[in-house]
Amino acid sequence: MTAGGGAAASRPIRVLLADAAPLQRSGLRMALGAADDLTVVGEAADGAEAVDLTRRLLPDVVLLDLPLPRLDGLAATRAITAAGLPARVLVFTADDHDDLVLGAIAAGAVGYLSKDAPAEALTAAIRTVAAGGAVVAPGPLARLLPRLAAAVPPPAAAVPAALGTLTEREREVLAHLARGHTNAEIARALLVSETTIKTHVGHVLGKLGLRDRVQAVVLAYESGLVTRGT
């Protein structure tokens, strides 16, 4: 976006690092410090600290790992997004499992990069995200595109009508799925057992004729049940 590009041109892109490993943060600080247009404004060792520092420092980009103490990366991303903060979250983690990528995007992340990416790819991704773009590592992107394409309902499908077959609780569960929540997180939010949530998920997939959680996420957004940032 023009506004983002102008900010990046007038001053260095301000980056907050969120990683539980001190050595990882040190290495990232050195790698980013080699770029004239990037500056590290803070470091967080856990998710709760990442959210707090994002509120206080207002970085342009939060470079965030997923396995964080106290508040995991997905929950931290949701908190940053829900707060309406100007920072954009770029996930930088070792695991590029498809469900994690989708969960991060549903939580509000605008980028997902594997830790085996070269420094040039990381700095380029930070610039892209800061300018208003989005980045997903080539590997998971190549795997997810066919799944997402297959999951999109045909134009003539009466998606809202299909949701009418769900109970109120099942719609709640579907909304949580679309936001990238795990079964355990949904169970805590709805004050029921994880086994109960697994049963609800099975009912949702069965009633809507869906193969997996990926299709459920796509349908929830296509139908307007949830929207980005809600």
VENDA-V450051 format. One record per helix or strand of 2 or more residues. SS is the DSSP state (alpha for helix, beta for strand). FROM is the first residue (numbers start at 0). LEN is the number of residues. If there is no record, write none. Layout:
SS:FROM:LEN ; SS:FROM:LEN
//
This chain:
alpha:1:9 ; beta:12:6 ; alpha:21:12 ; beta:37:7 ; alpha:46:11 ; beta:60:4 ; alpha:72:10 ; beta:87:6 ; alpha:97:10 ; beta:110:4 ; alpha:118:12 ; beta:134:2 ; alpha:137:14 ; alpha:158:5 ; alpha:167:11 ; alpha:182:8 ; alpha:193:15 ; alpha:212:10
//
